[in-house]
Amino acid sequence: MPSANPVLNRLDRTVGAERRASPVVVADTMTVDDVVSRTVGLLLLTGVTAAVAWVVVPQAVWISAALAGSALAGLALALVISLRASTNLALIAGYAVLQGLLLGVASRAFELVYPGIVAQAVVGTFGVFLGMALLYRARLVRATPRLARLVVGTLIGIVAISVVNLVTYLATGGQGVEVYSLTGRVGWLPYAFSVVAIIAGAFSFVLDFDLVERSVRAGVPRRFAWFCAFGLLVGLIFLYWQLLRLLSYLRR
């Protein structure tokens, strides 16, 4: 099942190695319902953690550094899970909890400055997700090799630039393509970066849907539904951050 999607190819290799070692029992294969239920579970875990963080974690002076450190830790955890095509529930749940902490604290900070912005970002995130799901189901967009290469390459570039921008901000206080302060003037470059990131994040769902569809068709083991659900969670969180940031730019 070769694909331009590196995650799908990695999953193929992992499942292929397992099948050579031990044949898969047909009754234990993954279904779309398995992915849906696990995705909902991860979203609930993230949401509950965010709600607790919103209420409990104080807006202290050290919170920016803590958030930056947690963001880098979350990125490292996401890379480990993705590169290993891991189905380890502890790792995946740990990612959901860590991101929930980030979402809760940062979202409250945005909400204090721009009332109503969190609800707008949440509605926008799920609106884009449902819209891409409908387009994919209607076969108006397809996970072609060209689209996969474009989306994956763009996302890798966005993540790399974001990490460099964050490290630069922590070291010097300078802000480039992403603005971390909640007030102040924003130039055209952060706007353009956010729009590109949102478009790439939206089309990443097409690759996720293709991953789920092809994995179900190939009869991969049920436990890989956790990996597929993790991919959807990563996409939703990424899109939420980008929409939240763009909305804050627009309301300055």
Buried (B, 14 or more C-beta within 10 A) or exposed (E): EEBBBBBBBBBBEBBEEBEEEEEBEEEEBBEBEBBBEBBEBBBEBBBBBBBBBBEEBEEEEEBBEBBBEBBBBBBEBBEEBBEEBBBBEEBBBBBBBBBBBBBBBBBBBBBEEBEEBBEBBBEBBBEBBEEBBEBBEEEEBEBEEEBBEBBBEBBEEBBEBBEEBBEEBBEEEEBBBBBBEEEEEBEEEBBEBBEBBBBBBBBBBBBBBBBBBBBBEBBBBBBBBBBBBBBBBBBBBBBBBBBBBBBBBEEE
